Amino acid sequence: MRLLLVEDDATVAACVRKGLVEEGFAVDHVEDGIGGLAMASGTAHDAAVIDVMLPGMDGLALIDELRR
């Protein structure tokens, strides 16, 4: 299962990614909302873990765009 992780805090992202990888998930990580939109548009993911407060485009706006 491939997951998209959109998190701008490097420490949090590293911890979340490590745990997900240990559980057998493939994880693509980006640090901002615009990068998250680009990654989601270019690669198929089964689910996404998205921070709310992101630079460039906040997480809620990103989710709205992904739903469209």
N, C-alpha and C positions, 0 to 999 in steps of 0.2 A: 504494500500500500504506500503510495507517494503522498506526502503531506507538504503543504506550503506553510512556512513559518515567517510571519512578518512582525519583526520586533526590532526596535531601534536600540535597546539597551544590550550591549554586547555580553554582559555577565548573565543576564536573564536568558538571552538567546542561547548562549553556550550550555547552560543548565538544562533548558527545555529540550534543545536539540540532542544533547547527550542522552537524556532519559528516553526520548522517542526512538533514537537509533538503537539503544540497548533493548528496547522492546520489539525491534525488528522493522521499524518504519524507515523508509527512505525519506530524507528531509531536505527540501530546498529552502534556504534562508535568504531573505532580503531585509534591508534595514529601513525602508521607507514605503509609504503608500503607493507612490508612483512606480517604484521598482516592483512592488507586489502586484500591481495591475499588469505590468509588462510581463512578469514571470507567469502569472495566471493565464494570460492571453497566449503565451508561447508554449506552455507545457501543461499537459493534463495532470491534474491533482485529484485525489480522492476526497480530500478534506483540507481545511485551512485553519491555522491558529493565528489570529490577528489581534495585535495590540490595538487599543482604542486611540491612544495619543501617539500619533506618528508624525514625523516631518513630511512635508510635501502634500500629503493627502491623509486625513485622519482615517482611522480604521472603519468608522461607520460609513463614511463616504466611499471607501474602498469596497465595502460589502454591498452597498447600493449599486456601484458600478458592475460588480461581479454578477449580481442578480439580473442585470439588464442583459 
